[in-house]
Amino acid sequence: SYYVNTNLLTITRLLHLISLLTHVLIYLLFFFLKKRLLIYLLPLSFFPLCFFLSLCHTMKSFNTEHEHPAAESGDVFAESNPTKNVDDDGREKRTGTWLTASAHIITAVIGSGVLSLSWAIAQLGWIAGLLILVIFSFITYFTSTMLADCYRAPDPVTGKRNYTYMDVVRSYLGGRKVQLCGVAQYGNLIGITVGYTITASISLVAIGKANCFHDKGHHADCTLSSYPYMAAFGIIQIILSQIPNFHKLSFLSIMAAVMSFTYATIGIGLAMATVAGGKVGKTNISGTVVEVDVTATQKIWRSFQAVGDIAFAYAYATVLIEIQDTLKSSPAENKSMKRASLLGVSTTTFFYILCGCFGYAAFGNKAPGDFLTDFGFYEPFWLIDFANACIAFHLIGAYQVFAQPIFQFVEKRCNRNWPDNKFITSEYSVNVPFLGKFNISIFRLVWRTAYVVITTVVAMIFPFFNAILGLIGAASFWPLTVYFPVEMNIAQTKVKKYSPRWIGLKVLCWVCLIVSLLAAAGSIAGLISSVKTYKPFRTIHE
């Protein structure tokens, strides 16, 4: 009955959180875009008059699970209580399953970048594009299974738990590689949270532009500023960032996964309808044609960037260990994580191939970078609005999936360094009307709010940050997704030097390193182009 009640509570929280976030988005968009948008988004709302009650119920459900500060911190063991369910490490019993882990993976992997894969295939062509999609799906799954076996050390089933990627590297490799892992992982996570703020604002701007184009024509001047939407996204993240840890994030990941499926399906459907209607773009086995679609230099750089985009589109190693740490110990965590990885990667590959192929077939070598926000489609405008709203909702959840490891890392270090500092360690029970008692950590409130504010401001100052994010992805893909899992697998299984397996793993490392370097070169070329036209605090969504 414990697990049944937990599942029912998760479903209840999910429904109420969807209601909460839907209302926030609707009212913010109504404020900026006036009545026309409200007409089309109103059907999305659950119980319009219950917004405040939904907020109260959601916050109260958070509170009922966090009345014990000891179980709340990522670094503090659960209180010693013979009647309390605890795991073998003394922490609150984990209840995650391979299904919730799959939701986390899909939320982390399937981003709005899925809609840009048609552009990537346009640069590479039918054969190379599809081949690279399939190859990197196998590489990602293969290395993720090796990383899943390293969650416990030295034995993958009975060994000591490692709670973060850095802990895993420390257990198997040690030395300076631990610091290298930390720089790569947390630098990538910070970059992603900034990038998601920009991407969410682009999707919200696209909603306003879609309505403008519908009213005034496709060639009308529909320039909109993205800064109000970045601010609104930041406000929502400040609220959600008060979720104490990754273990309580499954309901948000499920919502985000549903949203990602929705907008990916809409994109695929629109592309299929275009192809079925006979409006097929000009395609080529080798992709864009030199001196026709692009110059020779553009062909080279864009091909490098396309390979990198596809490789990075699968990567979720930055949060894999944190996801695995939410799984219950029976069946063994590594087995559940491998099953979740198989489902997550195969589902992702299915959507990637559909989006990439049908998008390329519809637009040909002129495929836009994102056929929803770059207006590969103008009609039906209400469906474009809905798809872009789903992207924004998905990014709301995805932001937390990538931000939680940062929050927990900083809070754990602070608790270790200043265990007697009451500002850091104390929690206060506050009676809030309609909510009852609610435990508040002032340090968590201040630090997490400050982080969201800083990332939002950075997104506003550098609206071309996605080009920087491509460079960050190139720098972190090889060490986190390939190098560390391979080296730890060699150390764990004691693979003999120069054996066939050892040689194969080393070849894989070198090939992926070359891919990362080429992608980094392509990202730098794109970044230089963006900087040339950069003007601070000026909208680029024209």
DAVEN-V21716 format. One record per helix or strand. SS is the DSSP state (alpha for helix, beta for strand). FROM is the first residue (numbers start at 0). TO is the last residue. If there is no record, write none. Layout:
ss & from & to
SS & FROM & TO
SS & FROM & TO
This chain:
ss & from & to
alpha & 1 & 32
alpha & 34 & 43
alpha & 47 & 63
alpha & 68 & 71
beta & 85 & 85
beta & 91 & 91
beta & 95 & 95
alpha & 97 & 108
alpha & 111 & 123
alpha & 125 & 147
beta & 151 & 152
beta & 159 & 160
alpha & 164 & 171
alpha & 175 & 215
alpha & 226 & 239
alpha & 245 & 247
alpha & 249 & 275
beta & 289 & 289
beta & 293 & 293
alpha & 295 & 312
alpha & 316 & 323
beta & 326 & 326
alpha & 332 & 365
alpha & 380 & 416
alpha & 421 & 424
beta & 427 & 431
beta & 435 & 439
alpha & 441 & 460
alpha & 464 & 492
alpha & 499 & 531
